[in-house]
Amino acid sequence: MNGASREALAAARERLDALTDSTSVDAVSLADELAAVTALLDREAGLRRVLTDPAKPAEAKADLVQRLIGGQVSGPAADLVAGTVRSRWSQPRDLVDALEELADTADLTAAEKRGTLDEVEDELFRFGRIVSSSTDLRAALTDRAAGTPAKTELLHRLLGGRAKPATERLVTRLVTAPRGRSLEAGLESLSKLAADRRDRMVAVVTSAVPLSDGQKQRLGAALAKLYGRRMHLNLDVDPEVIGGIRVQVGDEVINGSLADRLDDAARRMAS
């Protein structure tokens, strides 16, 4: 997103945080309702154009939202969507993308309140690794001929009772409503969104052998100092990794030994 849409999304995030700070709002139910509105606007191109038309008064668009969904979702959900369409959006699709992010964030907020956000982050990462290593599983989850019930049942067999409810809900929503994204890209976006809940960046660390607790702590501390933010390490093991370790933070990929990388971090901080 750029320009007006970035500002609108930032305002929507603040409104969501204010809502979910209230103990009277069920964040899981709110996530379901926002996901339903996302699906509606994803189907109805004409409606999303009306709701993002800069020539139409903001209050008129908000009133339209209340008339359309006010009786279908809770008051907090309807108010949140109405507030979102009052903002100016650069493109109609940006509004849908924003509502989808708000739905996912609501689920992550529920996990955070339950003290399971870290586990959800790890489970999303591990599920992504499982998908990337299984051609058959990826094909089953991305098969356009397979219906939503079949995919939902498959994911429940895979994740039900083994992963946190928030993980299963997020992955199921992604698989059944990918909205043009690849499965891998969607899982990566969810992992980043989970990390943002803690104001952290995600480092994907692939090492030839499992890292010790001391190595993980030193690497995490060095990366946090280097990037100026708390760092969540997603760990993977690949005996063929070059140089003993590979670290990816966003688009930056670092290859080399752990000791070399820590030394380099120290040199860069000192310069």
C-alpha atoms as a printed R data frame, in Angstrom:
    type eleno elety resid chain resno       x       y      z
1   ATOM     1    CA   MET     A     1   0.000   0.000  0.000
2   ATOM     2    CA   ASN     A     2   1.084   3.571 -0.511
3   ATOM     3    CA   GLY     A     3  -0.057   7.101  0.147
4   ATOM     4    CA   ALA     A     4  -3.574   7.423  1.487
5   ATOM     5    CA   SER     A     5  -4.012   3.673  1.964
6   ATOM     6    CA   ARG     A     6  -1.015   3.472  4.288
7   ATOM     7    CA   GLU     A     7  -2.474   6.190  6.482
8   ATOM     8    CA   ALA     A     8  -5.922   4.577  6.401
9   ATOM     9    CA   LEU     A     9  -4.494   1.199  7.420
10  ATOM    10    CA   ALA     A    10  -2.563   2.755 10.296
11  ATOM    11    CA   ALA     A    11  -5.761   4.386 11.563
12  ATOM    12    CA   ALA     A    12  -7.669   1.100 11.220
13  ATOM    13    CA   ARG     A    13  -5.012  -0.720 13.241
14  ATOM    14    CA   GLU     A    14  -5.346   1.839 16.021
15  ATOM    15    CA   ARG     A    15  -9.137   1.432 16.070
16  ATOM    16    CA   LEU     A    16  -8.762  -2.357 16.232
17  ATOM    17    CA   ASP     A    17  -6.279  -2.119 19.106
18  ATOM    18    CA   ALA     A    18  -8.666   0.150 20.994
19  ATOM    19    CA   LEU     A    19 -11.499  -2.331 20.453
20  ATOM    20    CA   THR     A    20  -9.576  -5.433 21.466
21  ATOM    21    CA   ASP     A    21  -8.221  -3.704 24.578
22  ATOM    22    CA   SER     A    22 -11.783  -3.853 25.879
23  ATOM    23    CA   THR     A    23 -12.569  -6.971 27.877
24  ATOM    24    CA   SER     A    24 -16.133  -6.899 26.539
25  ATOM    25    CA   VAL     A    25 -15.011  -7.569 22.947
26  ATOM    26    CA   ASP     A    26 -14.394 -11.182 21.904
27  ATOM    27    CA   ALA     A    27 -11.397 -10.932 19.572
28  ATOM    28    CA   VAL     A    28 -12.037 -14.372 18.030
29  ATOM    29    CA   SER     A    29 -15.636 -13.508 17.129
30  ATOM    30    CA   LEU     A    30 -14.457 -10.145 15.813
31  ATOM    31    CA   ALA     A    31 -11.937 -11.941 13.586
32  ATOM    32    CA   ASP     A    32 -14.704 -14.135 12.158
33  ATOM    33    CA   GLU     A    33 -16.907 -11.136 11.442
34  ATOM    34    CA   LEU     A    34 -14.117  -9.167  9.776
35  ATOM    35    CA   ALA     A    35 -13.234 -12.210  7.676
36  ATOM    36    CA   ALA     A    36 -16.869 -12.452  6.538
37  ATOM    37    CA   VAL     A    37 -16.871  -8.784  5.503
38  ATOM    38    CA   THR     A    38 -13.567  -9.326  3.697
39  ATOM    39    CA   ALA     A    39 -15.114 -12.201  1.736
40  ATOM    40    CA   LEU     A    40 -18.139 -10.063  0.854
41  ATOM    41    CA   LEU     A    41 -16.058  -7.182 -0.488
42  ATOM    42    CA   ASP     A    42 -13.707  -9.579 -2.274
43  ATOM    43    CA   ARG     A    43 -16.712 -10.937 -4.209
44  ATOM    44    CA   GLU     A    44 -18.477  -7.633 -4.792
45  ATOM    45    CA   ALA     A    45 -16.230  -5.402 -6.894
46  ATOM    46    CA   GLY     A    46 -18.955  -2.787 -7.353
47  ATOM    47    CA   LEU     A    47 -19.519  -2.463 -3.617
48  ATOM    48    CA   ARG     A    48 -15.869  -2.005 -2.778
49  ATOM    49    CA   ARG     A    49 -15.599   0.670 -5.490
50  ATOM    50    CA   VAL     A    50 -18.524   2.546 -3.921
51  ATOM    51    CA   LEU     A    51 -17.027   2.266 -0.443
52  ATOM    52    CA   THR     A    52 -13.672   3.660 -1.606
53  ATOM    53    CA   ASP     A    53 -15.009   6.310 -4.007
54  ATOM    54    CA   PRO     A    54 -13.314   9.587 -2.965
55  ATOM    55    CA   ALA     A    55 -16.160  11.579 -4.494
56  ATOM    56    CA   LYS     A    56 -18.687  10.147 -2.036
57  ATOM    57    CA   PRO     A    57 -19.015  11.690  1.443
58  ATOM    58    CA   ALA     A    58 -17.358   9.655  4.185
59  ATOM    59    CA   GLU     A    59 -20.491   9.568  6.320
60  ATOM    60    CA   ALA     A    60 -22.592   8.326  3.416
61  ATOM    61    CA   LYS     A    61 -20.220   5.397  2.970
62  ATOM    62    CA   ALA     A    62 -20.255   4.663  6.684
63  ATOM    63    CA   ASP     A    63 -24.061   4.735  6.711
64  ATOM    64    CA   LEU     A    64 -24.147   2.316  3.778
65  ATOM    65    CA   VAL     A    65 -21.929  -0.118  5.720
66  ATOM    66    CA   GLN     A    66 -24.230   0.072  8.732
67  ATOM    67    CA   ARG     A    67 -27.278  -0.638  6.553
68  ATOM    68    CA   LEU     A    68 -25.607  -3.565  4.814
69  ATOM    69    CA   ILE     A    69 -23.947  -5.373  7.696
70  ATOM    70    CA   GLY     A    70 -25.304  -3.761 10.843
71  ATOM    71    CA   GLY     A    71 -27.751  -6.609 11.388
72  ATOM    72    CA   GLN     A    72 -25.304  -9.328 10.344
73  ATOM    73    CA   VAL     A    73 -22.330  -8.625 12.615
74  ATOM    74    CA   SER     A    74 -21.841  -7.232 16.111
75  ATOM    75    CA   GLY     A    75 -21.916  -3.517 16.823
76  ATOM    76    CA   PRO     A    76 -18.143  -3.272 17.376
77  ATOM    77    CA   ALA     A    77 -17.434  -5.021 14.057
78  ATOM    78    CA   ALA     A    78 -19.879  -2.828 12.134
79  ATOM    79    CA   ASP     A    79 -18.467   0.319 13.740
80  ATOM    80    CA   LEU     A    80 -14.917  -0.749 12.904
81  ATOM    81    CA   VAL     A    81 -15.736  -1.355  9.249
82  ATOM    82    CA   ALA     A    82 -17.724   1.883  9.066
83  ATOM    83    CA   GLY     A    83 -14.772   3.796 10.490
84  ATOM    84    CA   THR     A    84 -12.479   2.125  7.985
85  ATOM    85    CA   VAL     A    85 -14.529   3.195  4.947
86  ATOM    86    CA   ARG     A    86 -14.559   6.785  6.209
87  ATOM    87    CA   SER     A    87 -10.843   6.876  5.421
88  ATOM    88    CA   ARG     A    88  -9.448   7.566  1.975
89  ATOM    89    CA   TRP     A    89  -8.063   4.566  0.061
90  ATOM    90    CA   SER     A    90  -5.749   4.704 -2.950
91  ATOM    91    CA   GLN     A    91  -7.293   1.583 -4.512
92  ATOM    92    CA   PRO     A    92 -10.478  -0.401 -3.794
93  ATOM    93    CA   ARG     A    93  -8.478  -3.614 -3.235
94  ATOM    94    CA   ASP     A    94  -6.498  -1.912 -0.476
95  ATOM    95    CA   LEU     A    95  -9.636  -1.745  1.655
96  ATOM    96    CA   VAL     A    96 -10.160  -5.511  1.307
97  ATOM    97    CA   ASP     A    97  -6.506  -6.231  2.091
98  ATOM    98    CA   ALA     A    98  -6.763  -4.047  5.186
99  ATOM    99    CA   LEU     A    99  -9.874  -5.796  6.480
100 ATOM   100    CA   GLU     A   100  -8.219  -9.162  5.957
101 ATOM   101    CA   GLU     A   101  -5.202  -7.996  7.965
102 ATOM   102    CA   LEU     A   102  -7.494  -6.740 10.731
103 ATOM   103    CA   ALA     A   103  -9.189 -10.147 10.884
104 ATOM   104    CA   ASP     A   104  -5.842 -11.922 11.191
105 ATOM   105    CA   THR     A   105  -4.634  -9.410 13.759
106 ATOM   106    CA   ALA     A   106  -7.749  -9.960 15.859
107 ATOM   107    CA   ASP     A   107  -6.991 -13.688 15.994
108 ATOM   108    CA   LEU     A   108  -3.370 -12.986 16.918
109 ATOM   109    CA   THR     A   109  -4.523 -10.563 19.591
110 ATOM   110    CA   ALA     A   110  -6.685 -13.306 21.090
111 ATOM   111    CA   ALA     A   111  -3.634 -15.590 21.150
112 ATOM   112    CA   GLU     A   112  -1.574 -12.831 22.761
113 ATOM   113    CA   LYS     A   113  -4.172 -12.405 25.512
114 ATOM   114    CA   ARG     A   114  -4.029 -16.144 26.159
115 ATOM   115    CA   GLY     A   115  -0.228 -16.070 26.336
116 ATOM   116    CA   THR     A   116   0.189 -18.320 23.278
117 ATOM   117    CA   LEU     A   117   1.376 -15.831 20.646
118 ATOM   118    CA   ASP     A   118   4.957 -17.130 20.644
119 ATOM   119    CA   GLU     A   119   3.718 -20.670 20.067
120 ATOM   120    CA   VAL     A   120   1.460 -19.519 17.236
121 ATOM   121    CA   GLU     A   121   4.442 -17.809 15.575
122 ATOM   122    CA   ASP     A   122   6.492 -20.992 15.789
123 ATOM   123    CA   GLU     A   123   3.636 -23.167 14.537
124 ATOM   124    CA   LEU     A   124   3.057 -20.959 11.493
125 ATOM   125    CA   PHE     A   125   6.737 -21.208 10.654
126 ATOM   126    CA   ARG     A   126   6.870 -24.977 11.130
127 ATOM   127    CA   PHE     A   127   3.736 -25.479  9.062
128 ATOM   128    CA   GLY     A   128   5.316 -23.467  6.267
129 ATOM   129    CA   ARG     A   129   8.348 -25.756  6.367
130 ATOM   130    CA   ILE     A   130   6.119 -28.841  6.258
131 ATOM   131    CA   VAL     A   131   4.254 -27.501  3.237
132 ATOM   132    CA   SER     A   132   7.471 -26.620  1.394
133 ATOM   133    CA   SER     A   133   8.822 -30.132  1.938
134 ATOM   134    CA   SER     A   134   5.671 -32.002  0.863
135 ATOM   135    CA   THR     A   135   4.601 -31.653 -2.748
136 ATOM   136    CA   ASP     A   136   1.489 -33.762 -2.177
137 ATOM   137    CA   LEU     A   137   0.324 -31.699  0.795
138 ATOM   138    CA   ARG     A   138   0.873 -28.420 -1.011
139 ATOM   139    CA   ALA     A   139  -1.039 -29.732 -4.024
140 ATOM   140    CA   ALA     A   140  -3.957 -30.805 -1.835
141 ATOM   141    CA   LEU     A   141  -4.132 -27.454 -0.065
142 ATOM   142    CA   THR     A   142  -3.929 -25.393 -3.253
143 ATOM   143    CA   ASP     A   143  -6.140 -27.570 -5.469
144 ATOM   144    CA   ARG     A   144  -8.784 -25.248 -6.926
145 ATOM   145    CA   ALA     A   145 -11.084 -28.186 -7.606
146 ATOM   146    CA   ALA     A   146 -11.164 -29.135 -3.927
147 ATOM   147    CA   GLY     A   147 -13.943 -27.485 -1.967
148 ATOM   148    CA   THR     A   148 -13.657 -25.491  1.232
149 ATOM   149    CA   PRO     A   149 -15.107 -28.289  3.428
150 ATOM   150    CA   ALA     A   150 -12.507 -30.787  2.160
151 ATOM   151    CA   LYS     A   151  -9.606 -28.412  2.785
152 ATOM   152    CA   THR     A   152 -10.958 -27.444  6.193
153 ATOM   153    CA   GLU     A   153 -11.262 -31.106  7.189
154 ATOM   154    CA   LEU     A   154  -7.735 -31.862  5.964
155 ATOM   155    CA   LEU     A   155  -6.304 -28.992  7.990
156 ATOM   156    CA   HIS     A   156  -8.264 -30.066 11.051
157 ATOM   157    CA   ARG     A   157  -6.776 -33.557 10.768
158 ATOM   158    CA   LEU     A   158  -3.314 -32.044 10.454
159 ATOM   159    CA   LEU     A   159  -3.557 -29.301 13.088
160 ATOM   160    CA   GLY     A   160  -6.511 -30.079 15.329
161 ATOM   161    CA   GLY     A   161  -5.227 -30.856 18.823
162 ATOM   162    CA   ARG     A   162  -1.621 -30.452 17.657
163 ATOM   163    CA   ALA     A   163  -1.532 -26.697 17.146
164 ATOM   164    CA   LYS     A   164  -3.055 -23.745 18.931
165 ATOM   165    CA   PRO     A   165  -6.614 -22.839 17.852
166 ATOM   166    CA   ALA     A   166  -5.407 -19.498 16.483
167 ATOM   167    CA   THR     A   167  -2.887 -21.277 14.247
168 ATOM   168    CA   GLU     A   168  -5.535 -23.584 12.825
169 ATOM   169    CA   ARG     A   169  -7.933 -20.693 12.262
170 ATOM   170    CA   LEU     A   170  -5.337 -18.518 10.515
171 ATOM   171    CA   VAL     A   171  -4.064 -21.298  8.271
172 ATOM   172    CA   THR     A   172  -7.583 -22.458  7.405
173 ATOM   173    CA   ARG     A   173  -8.617 -18.938  6.442
174 ATOM   174    CA   LEU     A   174  -5.516 -18.562  4.270
175 ATOM   175    CA   VAL     A   175  -5.982 -21.908  2.521
176 ATOM   176    CA   THR     A   176  -9.707 -21.528  1.881
177 ATOM   177    CA   ALA     A   177  -9.522 -17.862  0.845
178 ATOM   178    CA   PRO     A   178  -6.025 -17.220 -0.563
179 ATOM   179    CA   ARG     A   179  -7.154 -14.178 -2.584
180 ATOM   180    CA   GLY     A   180  -4.504 -14.669 -5.234
181 ATOM   181    CA   ARG     A   181  -1.569 -15.277 -2.888
182 ATOM   182    CA   SER     A   182   0.634 -18.324 -2.906
183 ATOM   183    CA   LEU     A   183   0.423 -20.468  0.211
184 ATOM   184    CA   GLU     A   184   4.046 -19.700  1.037
185 ATOM   185    CA   ALA     A   185   3.586 -15.942  0.690
186 ATOM   186    CA   GLY     A   186   0.474 -16.042  2.843
187 ATOM   187    CA   LEU     A   187   2.206 -17.984  5.624
188 ATOM   188    CA   GLU     A   188   5.141 -15.584  5.530
189 ATOM   189    CA   SER     A   189   2.765 -12.625  5.853
190 ATOM   190    CA   LEU     A   190   1.062 -14.232  8.842
191 ATOM   191    CA   SER     A   191   4.424 -14.853 10.523
192 ATOM   192    CA   LYS     A   192   5.409 -11.215 10.055
193 ATOM   193    CA   LEU     A   193   2.065 -10.044 11.363
194 ATOM   194    CA   ALA     A   194   2.515 -12.206 14.456
195 ATOM   195    CA   ALA     A   195   5.984 -10.768 15.021
196 ATOM   196    CA   ASP     A   196   4.650  -7.231 14.684
197 ATOM   197    CA   ARG     A   197   2.332  -7.872 17.607
198 ATOM   198    CA   ARG     A   198   5.470  -7.880 19.753
199 ATOM   199    CA   ASP     A   199   7.240  -5.183 17.742
200 ATOM   200    CA   ARG     A   200   9.756  -7.756 16.604
201 ATOM   201    CA   MET     A   201  11.376  -8.669 13.335
202 ATOM   202    CA   VAL     A   202  11.577 -12.277 12.162
203 ATOM   203    CA   ALA     A   203  14.914 -13.900 11.356
204 ATOM   204    CA   VAL     A   204  14.744 -17.252  9.588
205 ATOM   205    CA   VAL     A   205  17.857 -19.109 10.765
206 ATOM   206    CA   THR     A   206  18.953 -22.256  8.930
207 ATOM   207    CA   SER     A   207  21.926 -24.058 10.448
208 ATOM   208    CA   ALA     A   208  23.818 -27.225  9.581
209 ATOM   209    CA   VAL     A   209  23.308 -28.505 13.137
210 ATOM   210    CA   PRO     A   210  20.881 -27.411 15.885
211 ATOM   211    CA   LEU     A   211  22.055 -24.289 17.705
212 ATOM   212    CA   SER     A   212  22.681 -24.428 21.424
213 ATOM   213    CA   ASP     A   213  20.689 -22.186 23.759
214 ATOM   214    CA   GLY     A   214  23.767 -19.994 24.187
215 ATOM   215    CA   GLN     A   215  24.243 -19.633 20.426
216 ATOM   216    CA   LYS     A   216  20.574 -18.732 19.944
217 ATOM   217    CA   GLN     A   217  20.767 -16.093 22.653
218 ATOM   218    CA   ARG     A   218  23.963 -14.561 21.243
219 ATOM   219    CA   LEU     A   219  22.627 -14.561 17.694
220 ATOM   220    CA   GLY     A   220  19.311 -13.043 18.761
221 ATOM   221    CA   ALA     A   221  21.068 -10.325 20.771
222 ATOM   222    CA   ALA     A   222  23.472  -9.499 17.928
223 ATOM   223    CA   LEU     A   223  20.689  -9.273 15.361
224 ATOM   224    CA   ALA     A   224  18.552  -7.145 17.688
225 ATOM   225    CA   LYS     A   225  21.421  -4.672 18.089
226 ATOM   226    CA   LEU     A   226  22.131  -4.716 14.381
227 ATOM   227    CA   TYR     A   227  18.546  -4.029 13.292
228 ATOM   228    CA   GLY     A   228  17.440  -1.969 16.266
229 ATOM   229    CA   ARG     A   229  14.402  -4.150 17.036
230 ATOM   230    CA   ARG     A   230  13.639  -7.246 19.037
231 ATOM   231    CA   MET     A   231  14.204 -10.353 16.960
232 ATOM   232    CA   HIS     A   232  12.208 -13.577 16.823
233 ATOM   233    CA   LEU     A   233  14.256 -16.519 15.545
234 ATOM   234    CA   ASN     A   234  12.546 -19.141 13.391
235 ATOM   235    CA   LEU     A   235  14.949 -22.080 13.470
236 ATOM   236    CA   ASP     A   236  15.461 -24.762 10.848
237 ATOM   237    CA   VAL     A   237  18.163 -27.410 10.345
238 ATOM   238    CA   ASP     A   238  19.703 -28.294  6.958
239 ATOM   239    CA   PRO     A   239  23.003 -30.247  6.964
240 ATOM   240    CA   GLU     A   240  23.855 -28.846  3.518
241 ATOM   241    CA   VAL     A   241  23.642 -25.166  4.441
242 ATOM   242    CA   ILE     A   242  26.724 -23.288  3.273
243 ATOM   243    CA   GLY     A   243  29.031 -21.911  5.935
244 ATOM   244    CA   GLY     A   244  27.222 -23.577  8.787
245 ATOM   245    CA   ILE     A   245  24.407 -21.012  9.043
246 ATOM   246    CA   ARG     A   246  22.089 -18.927  6.890
247 ATOM   247    CA   VAL     A   247  20.102 -15.982  8.288
248 ATOM   248    CA   GLN     A   248  17.338 -14.188  6.422
249 ATOM   249    CA   VAL     A   249  15.808 -10.986  7.789
250 ATOM   250    CA   GLY     A   250  13.273  -9.593  5.363
251 ATOM   251    CA   ASP     A   251  14.999  -9.434  1.975
252 ATOM   252    CA   GLU     A   252  18.513  -9.576  3.420
253 ATOM   253    CA   VAL     A   253  20.231 -12.967  3.368
254 ATOM   254    CA   ILE     A   254  23.383 -13.602  5.364
255 ATOM   255    CA   ASN     A   255  25.522 -16.684  4.811
256 ATOM   256    CA   GLY     A   256  28.462 -17.672  6.986
257 ATOM   257    CA   SER     A   257  29.464 -19.138 10.296
258 ATOM   258    CA   LEU     A   258  27.823 -18.013 13.509
259 ATOM   259    CA   ALA     A   259  31.091 -16.673 14.881
260 ATOM   260    CA   ASP     A   260  31.805 -14.724 11.699
261 ATOM   261    CA   ARG     A   261  28.353 -13.168 11.738
262 ATOM   262    CA   LEU     A   262  28.583 -12.149 15.378
263 ATOM   263    CA   ASP     A   263  32.009 -10.610 14.776
264 ATOM   264    CA   ASP     A   264  30.651  -8.748 11.741
265 ATOM   265    CA   ALA     A   265  27.729  -7.443 13.780
266 ATOM   266    CA   ALA     A   266  30.091  -6.127 16.406
267 ATOM   267    CA   ARG     A   267  32.258  -4.411 13.775
268 ATOM   268    CA   ARG     A   268  29.266  -2.778 12.115
269 ATOM   269    CA   MET     A   269  27.943  -1.491 15.420
270 ATOM   270    CA   ALA     A   270  31.337  -0.016 16.269
271 ATOM   271    CA   SER     A   271  31.760   1.748 12.909
